[in-house]
Amino acid sequence: MRVREDYRSLTGPEKASILMLSLGEEHAAKLFELMDDEEIKEISQTMANLGSVSSNIVERLFVEFAEMFSQTGSLVGSYESTERLLAKVLDKDRVDAIMEEIRGPAGRTMWDKLANVNEQVLANYLKNEYPQTVAVVLSKIKADHASRVLALLPETFAMEVIMRMLRMEAVQKEVLNDVERTLRTEFMSNLARTNRRDAHEMMADIFNNLDRTTEIRFMTALEERNKDSAERIKQLMFTFEDLSRIDSSGIQVLLRATEKDKLGLALKGASEDLRNVFFGNMSERAAKLLKEDMAAMGPVRLRDVDDAQMHMVKLAKDLAARGEIVISDNKGGDELVY
């Protein structure tokens, strides 16, 4: 029988098998108890086909193992090892719930998974659900994604969803059960414990992410249904024209952070007053070049202008959140905090 002499040719399972055989039956049995069925099958099959191994290889393997184990960075964690560790201190239901949330495909949570579902696919799925169910789902996913889904729903149905989102104080148990069934998840009850934002603030964020035509359509319909809510949402919305509430130094910071092509597109759809705010915070030469670029663009798609303006609004909010610019309120007084 050929004796294994080349250490470099050993695979990971072969190294594990040699180590297990060297430990003896009693210690090996304890290690097998910590493995799952697939690991046991792989190690067992490798053991059976291992053949004869020289003492030099065994000694070198032990030295390598000791060196790796003594180095902090050499320990390897996995979902399986984590689950086995949790199972020793928690009951099965809690372990399953924790592992489901941290594992998911690629370690994502359920709401992250929904964020990766195409808005048309999600809208087609949700339009057959109860408006309250859709309200719960849209309140849990990101505003930009929720706005795209909302825009694709039938208008009458979408208005029902909006009204329920505005009135939603707490998620009812029967609604949670329905969402749990339709989304096939076992940790939906976390919704009931989630701290909620003000409903009008949430809707303002979603409306901010709608394209201009859809926003006007929904806002007009909402004004007919509930004028007070529509007015409150308008007050909470931060639009491209609201960039005029940034002081001169802040406008200059925003200009430096914005790509020139997006700036030109955004200003194509801006009011004359707002254009002058930006031109007035640029050098005469830079303003002249930007005006020439805008003129050279010719007619541009409204959607492209909306996207460029939305990009600048989000950029301004990020800069304000980092304290790099100040956005005053509608009265020109206090700073808005994002």
BELNORZI-V346623 format. One record per helix or strand of 2 or more residues. SS is the DSSP state (A for helix, B for strand). FROM is the first residue (numbers start at 0). LEN is the number of residues. If there is no record, write none. Layout:
ss = <SS:SS>
from = <FROM:FROM>
len = <LEN:LEN>
This chain:
ss = <B:A:A:A:A:B:A:A:A:A:A:A:A:A:A:A:A:A:A:A:A:A:A:A:A:A:A:B>
from = <2:6:11:24:36:51:54:71:78:91:104:109:118:130:142:154:172:189:198:211:226:239:247:259:271:283:301:326>
len = <2:3:12:9:12:2:16:3:9:12:3:6:8:10:10:13:11:4:10:14:10:6:10:9:8:14:20:2>
